[in-house]
């Protein structure tokens, strides 16, 4: 099955989304990542999301820290036990196994990689490589190019890895062919936003006509503008966004903000 064959249809002209990423869960719910209980942070985000009437939640990768099958089970349990009722979709991070992510599918967690709203699309891309760094294969670049050409619909894209340098430690594990992906998106004249995780903090860049925006981690943040791997517990975090078409210009608009839930 091709990457974009499985789609989630949301019949709305204004799409309200949450982007949560880098949960770094463990097999046990008391597991800690740099002194942070990641399950508690993830659960706190889910509880807050449930109050915001989102149409869909996008999980941006790095579900697991210990690479255990139990951590995937915990992810599903935390969603099931939360008051969140909207669909949850996912894309893979460098820590993840796509086969285990696929097995999470249930009434709430969807394997869809394409969200069809009324008049525009959301594309969930695969930047998982064979190393911690990211790589979008040529066949996947072709999938993206062909879908955009056939749909002719304006779209917003998500991937896990940062396609541009952030002047930080994680640049050693960035998306190695990031400019190639960004050129594919830009040259389509249909994609003006790419959101990603991986870098554990908020960043905002531009590449030609594409806004490149990083969402902080739900777990722990990495200090900005340092070549050292420094961590900060800034509390549970996710991004919210509202996507809609401008009635006058028919251009796709995205209003977004990071939600910092201080402990």
N, C-alpha and C positions, 0 to 999 in steps of 0.2 A: 504494500500500500504506500502511495506517495505521501510525503510529509504533510501536505495541506488537504488531504482527502477527508479527514475527520474534522468537521466544523461544528461550532456552537452558534446557533442563530438566536439573536436577541433583538426583537422587533421594537427598537426604540431609536428616535432621532438624536437623543442626547444620552450618551453612554457614561455611566459613573463607575469608574474602576478603582481598584486598589492594587498596588504592586508591592508585594512583600517578598523578601529575598534573603538568602544566606542565613537560614535558621540554624544550621550546624547542630542538629539533634544527635543524641546518643541513644543507645539501646535502652537505657534507664532514664526516667523522667527527672532524676536528680543530677544528671550529667552536667558538668561545667566546662565551659570553653573560656580560657583566660579569666577564671573566677566568676563567670556569669552562668546562671542556670538558664540554658537556652530554651528549654521547654516552657519555663515560666514566662520568658519574654515573648515567645511565639503565641502562647495562650492569651497573654495580655493584649497583643495586637489583634487577635481574632475577636476577642470580646469587644474591643473598641470598634472594630470594623462592623460588627453586628448592629451598632447604633447608627450607622451612616447610610443605610439603604443602598448599598452597592448593587450594581447589576451583575458584577462578576469580580472575582479576585484572581489575580495572576501571580503565581509563585515563580520567582525568577531563578531558581537553582541553588545548588549546595544545600540540599535538604539535610544531609548527614555529615557528621564529623568523624565518626568511628567506622563508617562504611558497613554497618551491620544491617541485616534485614529487619531487625527489631526497631531500628530507628525509623524506618519507613512505616512500620506498623504504628509507632508512636505518633508520627505525623498525621496519619489518618484518624487515629483515636482522638487527638487534640482537636481536630476539625469537627469530628462527630460530637464530641462532648461540649463544644462551644455553642453559643447562641447564633452563630453565623448560619444563614440559610441559603445564600446565593451560591451559584456554581463556582468551583475552584478549578482553574486550569494550571498547567505547569510547563516549564521548559527546563532542559538539563543544564546543570553546572558541572564544573570539573570534578567535584567530589562524587557526583551521582552516577548510578547505573541506570541507563534508560529502561532496561527490562524490568527492574524493580519499581521504577516510577510508573511504568505502564500497568503494573499489577495493582496499583492503588485504585484504579477506576471503580467507581460505585455510583450511587444516585447523585452524589454531590461533587465528587472529584472526576473531572473529565480529561480524556486524553486528547481532546481537540487541540489543534495547532493553528486554527483559524477561527476568529470570531467575526461573524457577519452581523453588523448592525444595519439600521435603515439608512443606506447611502454610503457606507464606508466599512472598512475592514480593520481588524487587529491581527497582525501576523506574529506568531511565536516562533523564533528561529533557533536553530541548533548550532551553538558555537563550541560544543565539546570536542576537544582534540584528544590525541593519544598521550599528551603530557598535561600538567596543570595549566599550561598556556592554552589559549583558544585557537581554533582553526575551523573555518567554514569551508567544507569541501566544494570542489568545483561542481559536483552534481547538485549540491544543495543551492549553490549560487544560481545554477541553471533553473532549479525549481522556483526560486524566488523571482527570477527574471521572467520566466514563462507565466507564472501565476499573475504577476502584475500586468504583463502585456495582455493576457486574456481577459482579466477582470475589468481593467480600465477604471478601477475604483481607488479613490484616495485611501491611504492606509497609514497606520502607526505600527511600528515594529518594536519587538522586544528581543533581546538576547541576554546571555549571562555575562560574557567577558567585556571588558572595556576595549573599544576599538581604537581609542586614542590614548596617548600617554597622560597620566595624571600627575607626573613628577613625584612619584612615590614608589615604595617598595614593590607594590603589586605590578608595576610595569614589566617586571621580569616574567610575569605570567599573563600578560595582556593578550588580546586577540591578535595573532601574528599577521593575519591578512585583513586587519580591520579596515584600512583604506579601500581595499578591493570591495568589501561588503558595502561600505558607505557609498562608493561610486555606483554600485548597482542600484542602491536605493535612490540616490540623488538623480541618476540618469533616467529613472523611470518617470520622473516628474509627478510621482504619486505619493511619495513618502517624505515627510518633513520632520519626523520625530523618530528617534531611536532611544529607547530606555534600556538600561542594563543594571546589573548588580556587580558582584565580585569584589569591588574595591572598598566596601565597608565604610562608605561615607557619601555625602552628597557632592556632586560635581555637575557643572553645566558648561558644555563646549559647543562649538559649531564647526561643521565640515561642509563647505559649499552651502547648500540650502537646507542641510539637515541639522536639526537641534539634537545634540547627543547629551543625554541626561542620565546621571547615575543615581540610583536609589540606595540609601544606607541599608545596613543589615538589620534584621530584627534582633540579632544576637548581640554583637559587640562591634564597635567601630575601630578603624585603623586611623591613626593620626595623620592629618594631611601634611603634604609638602615636606616629607622626610624620607630619606633613603633607608631609614631603620624601620623595623617591624614593631611599631609601638601601638598598644591597644588602649582604647578608652571605653568605659562603660557609660554610655550616654542614655541608657534606658531603652526599652522596646521601641522600635521605629518601623514605619512603613510609609509609602507614598500614596496619596489619593489624587485622582485626576478626573476631569470631566471633559469628554470629547464630543464635539458637535460641529455641524457645518454652519458657517456664516451665511445668513440668509441672503445678503446682498452680493457677496463675492463668490459664494459656493465653495470657498476654501475651507479646509479642515482645521479646526481650532482645538487647542488642548490647554486647559487651565489646570495647573498642578501645584501641589504643595506637599512638603514632607511633614509628617505627623510624628512629633517626638513625645513619647509617653514617659515622662520622667518617673523613676521609681520613688 
